[in-house]
Amino acid sequence: TVGVPVIQALHPPAWIEHWFHALNMGTVLVAMGGYGSYLGFRVRAGAGGEATFGTPDTAAELHPKLMAAMLFFFLLGGQGGMVFTLLAGKPILETPHAVSALTGLALLAGQGVLGATMEASETKRTIHAYLGSAIMLVFAVHAALGISNGLSGEWNF
């Protein structure tokens, strides 16, 4: 892939190759996913018109933007994860971490479609809320699997 020779040409320190993906994606998960989930629950509680931190948007306006941005950055981060996997000499898409990534991304994309089409359906809104919580749990497990990979000693650069 294109990314491997680019990263190799940059000669980053080993700790960057080892933990960069985890640090970036952890930040996206906590900052965007955490705040986006909070906003989703605020909207669900009837407070969708309240102001949000640092933006002129209401909770109802910012929630879908933030979660779509999270999906976008996760898709980009997944590419980086695959590049770093190849740099470590490991096969891509064969670890539980990779499987949980694909599962989480598919669920997050489906969640976006559900959110865009649910309109005023209380049943769809309820499914959206529970599915969103489950997706965050999937990504928490995904993060734990990634940390386990990183600490295993099998991923040497």
Buried (B, 14 or more C-beta within 10 A) or exposed (E): EEBBEEBEEEEEEEEBBBBBBBEBBBEBBEEBBBBBBBBBBBBBEEEBEEEBEEEEBBBBBBBBBBBBBBBEBBEEBBEBBBBBBBBBEBEEEEBBBBEBBEBBBEBBBEBBEBBEEBEEEEEBBEBBBEBBEEBBEBBBBBBEBBBEBBEEEEBEB
